[in-house]
Amino acid sequence: MATARNRALFVLAVATLVVQPALAQSPTYGVGRAPKPEELMAIDIDVTPDGEGLPPGGSTAAAGKGVYTRRCETCHGPTGKEGPQDILAGGQGSLATSRPLKTVGSYWPYATTLWDYIRRAMPFDHPGTLTTEEIYGTAAYLLFLNGIVGERDVVDQATLPQITMPNRGGFTADPRPDLGGEPATTQKSEHAQKKRG
């Protein structure tokens, strides 16, 4: 008896899932409007591994240290190795060991995605509040803590994509046929291609 009832409930649930999305998209509710182009531009902030989407600006690790001290140190420690939140520095050569440490320097394949992540998600308690210069400075400082750039090297929209991260070769190509099986380093998102073209 319970099995027949469960089957009936399952069929009803599936039918609801199939019909409900069509109703949710119905224009008869009169709620909402199409976004204006400037509204879309405000949230169209993706940065691809090759640097597409990086805004003008730049900074150095020396300048970024102050931003890191004020906005990041509480969670990540004075050298990025203390925590209490994610460890950001060190760990090079540890990924193949029994105690891998995934940090900016040991794991991340692209410096541009570091920049993008800082802009979108940091600082944790106030994401999106850093200026472009502060983001470049913070990214430069984290790269400096990991021995990837010098303290006075300028990190900007031209130099950031040129940085070769230590684990760049540690990732494999995505074999899904819709991506063409090309290595991730040559992939460009459909969205990025549309933005350019």
C-alpha positions in Angstrom: 0.0 0.0 0.0 2.8 2.4 1.0 4.7 1.6 -2.2 1.8 2.5 -4.5 1.2 5.7 -2.6 4.9 6.6 -2.8 4.8 6.0 -6.6 1.8 8.2 -6.9 3.5 11.0 -4.9 6.6 10.6 -7.0 4.6 10.9 -10.3 2.8 14.0 -8.9 6.1 15.6 -7.9 7.7 15.0 -11.3 4.6 16.4 -13.1 4.7 19.4 -10.8 8.4 20.0 -11.7 7.7 19.7 -15.4 4.6 22.1 -15.4 5.7 24.6 -12.7 8.8 26.1 -14.6 6.5 26.9 -17.5 4.1 28.6 -15.2 6.9 30.5 -13.4 8.0 32.0 -16.7 4.5 33.0 -17.7 4.2 36.6 -18.8 0.7 36.8 -17.4 1.8 37.8 -13.9 3.0 41.2 -14.9 5.9 41.2 -12.5 9.3 42.5 -13.3 10.8 43.9 -16.5 13.7 43.3 -18.9 17.0 44.7 -17.5 18.3 47.9 -19.1 21.7 47.6 -20.8 23.4 49.7 -18.1 22.0 47.4 -15.5 23.5 44.4 -17.2 26.9 46.1 -17.6 27.0 46.8 -13.9 27.0 43.0 -13.2 29.0 41.9 -16.3 32.3 41.8 -14.4 33.7 38.4 -15.3 37.5 38.1 -15.8 38.8 35.2 -17.9 42.1 33.4 -17.4 43.6 35.3 -20.3 42.8 38.6 -18.6 39.8 39.5 -20.7 37.6 41.8 -18.5 40.3 43.2 -16.3 39.8 46.9 -15.8 42.5 49.5 -16.1 44.5 50.2 -13.0 47.4 48.6 -11.2 49.4 48.4 -8.0 52.4 46.7 -6.3 52.8 44.3 -3.4 54.4 47.2 -1.4 51.2 49.2 -1.8 48.9 46.2 -1.3 50.5 45.3 2.0 48.5 48.1 3.8 45.3 47.0 2.2 46.0 43.4 3.3 46.8 44.5 6.8 43.6 46.5 7.2 41.2 44.2 5.3 42.6 40.7 5.2 44.9 40.0 8.1 42.2 39.3 10.6 41.1 36.3 8.7 44.3 35.1 7.0 47.1 36.2 9.4 49.9 38.6 8.9 51.8 36.5 6.4 48.8 34.6 4.9 50.0 31.4 6.7 48.3 31.7 10.1 44.6 31.7 9.4 42.1 31.2 11.2 40.5 31.2 7.7 42.0 29.9 4.5 45.8 29.8 4.4 46.9 31.9 1.4 50.7 31.5 1.2 53.1 28.5 1.2 52.3 24.9 0.3 54.4 24.8 -2.9 55.3 21.2 -3.7 52.8 19.8 -1.2 49.9 18.8 -3.5 51.4 15.4 -4.2 52.2 14.7 -0.5 50.0 13.1 2.2 49.4 16.7 3.5 48.5 18.9 0.6 48.1 22.6 1.3 46.0 24.4 -1.4 47.0 28.0 -1.4 47.3 30.8 -3.9 50.9 29.8 -4.6 50.5 26.0 -4.6 47.1 25.5 -6.2 45.6 28.4 -8.2 46.3 28.0 -12.0 45.8 31.7 -12.9 46.6 35.0 -11.3 43.6 36.6 -13.1 41.2 34.3 -11.2 42.7 35.4 -7.9 42.0 39.1 -8.9 38.4 38.1 -9.9 37.8 36.3 -6.7 39.1 39.1 -4.5 36.8 41.6 -6.4 33.7 39.4 -6.0 34.1 37.8 -2.6 36.5 39.7 -0.4 36.7 40.9 2.3 34.3 38.3 3.6 32.4 40.7 5.8 32.1 43.4 3.1 32.6 41.9 -0.4 32.7 44.2 -3.3 34.0 47.2 -1.3 37.6 47.3 -2.5 38.6 49.7 -5.2 40.2 48.5 -8.4 43.6 49.7 -7.2 43.1 47.9 -3.8 42.3 44.7 -5.6 45.4 44.9 -7.8 47.5 45.7 -4.7 46.0 42.8 -2.6 46.5 40.4 -5.5 50.1 41.6 -5.9 50.7 41.2 -2.2 49.4 37.7 -2.2 51.5 36.8 -5.2 54.5 38.4 -3.4 53.9 36.3 -0.2 54.0 33.3 -2.4 57.3 34.3 -4.1 55.7 34.8 -7.5 56.2 38.5 -8.0 58.6 41.1 -6.5 57.5 43.6 -3.9 57.8 46.5 -6.4 56.6 44.7 -9.6 53.6 46.5 -11.1 50.6 44.2 -11.4 48.0 45.6 -13.8 45.7 44.5 -16.6 48.7 43.9 -18.9 51.1 42.1 -16.5 48.6 40.0 -14.4 47.7 37.6 -17.3 51.4 37.1 -18.1 52.1 35.7 -14.6 52.7 32.0 -14.7 51.4 30.4 -11.6 53.4 27.5 -10.1 50.5 25.0 -10.6 49.5 26.2 -14.1 50.3 22.8 -15.5 48.6 20.9 -12.7 45.2 20.9 -14.3 44.0 18.8 -17.2 41.9 19.6 -20.2 38.1 19.4 -19.9 37.1 16.4 -22.0 33.5 17.4 -22.5 32.7 17.5 -26.2 30.9 20.8 -26.0 34.2 22.4 -25.0 36.2 20.8 -27.8 38.5 19.0 -25.4 41.1 21.9 -25.6 43.3 22.6 -22.6 41.8 25.1 -20.1 44.6 27.6 -20.9 43.1 28.1 -24.4 39.5 28.0 -23.5 37.4 31.2 -23.7 34.0 31.3 -22.4 31.1 31.8 -24.8 30.2 34.9 -22.7 33.6 36.4 -23.1 33.5 35.8 -26.9 30.1 37.5 -27.1 31.4 40.5 -25.2 34.2 41.0 -27.7 32.3 40.4 -30.8 
